[in-house]
Amino acid sequence: MILRNGTVVDTDGERDADVRVEDGRIADVGGFEADGDEDVYDCDGGYVVPGIIDCHVHLVSECLPTNRHGDDRMRWYRVVENARDTVEGGVTTVRDLNAPDACVIDGGRAVEDGKIRGPRVVACGQGICCTGGHFSGSCREADGVAEVRRAVREQIERGAKVVKLMATSSAYSSTEGAQEMTRDEIEAAVEVAGMKDVPVAAHAEGKEGIVACAEAGVDSVEHAKYADEEAARALAENDVFWVPTLKASRMSLRHPDRVSDAKLEKAERVVERQKDVVDLFDEYGVRVAVGSDAGTSYNNHGENAEELALMSRYGMDEEDVLEAATANAAELLGMEDEIGYVREGYAADLLILDGDPRDDAESWKEQQAVVARGERVA
């Protein structure tokens, strides 16, 4: 495949160049002649950018308020459907952060083997929570240092490429993001995962949990809805990524007839707070990686690109959104030598957009074509 008449854009900058794809990889970025055997796609002045990397999804989930991350017999089929919708929506790599078993890990293997269509999948298997903790219905419950260590080892043995901790309650619970895992438990999880070179992501909503996770050495903090200056400083000083998941709360507000008044009221407060957190983290230089939380209430798979538009609407610079969706996200996944750039030798995971995403983040939703693993999928 050759992509002609486009402008290549990534965090390396802009260049007027054609892109040749061979055997699922970018073979050339520049000026060259076709040999007659390739399929030629005319970008018609569009922008060739890396595929979106979404660092927080739930491929097993059905996007309904009652969903508990798919603990039912239909979960296997949803993983197949949701993976297809996700990649066709321009997301070429995902990090999946909780399922009731190994179904998403297995789904990722099926994508790699070419059995189903979907993005690259970096999955945690089951998240780890305390007894009765956040998403205890589908997570692996573990109490105390020894049990947490065992739980981490179980997920890695299953094939997990990331460990997910539920360090706090939900922002929507009565405790509004209170810490639920102890510092010792979080440190134990980080230590054991580190032995296998597996990164750790932590659901952390309130300040105490965010600070505990940052100081314990997790790689990313998810959500951070109730962060303050102390939390921002802890993330920055410990070089921990923030994965905002702005879209999740916003979607509830778009369906007021299907969500309780109490949840709507809290969602409105959360959305306003998230805008302040975006400004706060920018001030402290906290690094950001995109995560949509696709699979939560009305947060549909395949519509992940809306997260990037929201990041801009909430105050992030468009150049920073580009970095968060590509280079930063690739680094967080430990895949910066494989994805996240339009470079020779890199995986041919590419989007052709109508507009320049550095000028308008809404352009991420205006996709002419999606190329995943060198094959056009949309």
Beta strands, then each sheet from edge to edge (+ up, - down):
strand 1: 2-4
strand 2: 7-10
strand 3: 13-16
strand 4: 18-22
strand 5: 25-30
strand 6: 40-42
strand 7: 47-50
strand 8: 52-57
strand 9: 91-96
strand 10: 120-123
strand 11: 128-129
strand 12: 140-141
strand 13: 163-166
strand 14: 200-206
strand 15: 220-226
strand 16: 241-243
strand 17: 350-353
strand 18: 367-372
strand 19: 375-376
sheet 1: 5+ 4- 1+ 6+
sheet 2: 3+ 2- 7- 17+ 18- 19+
sheet 3: 8+ 9+ 10+
sheet 4: 11+ 12+
sheet 5: 13+ 14+ 15+ 16+
end
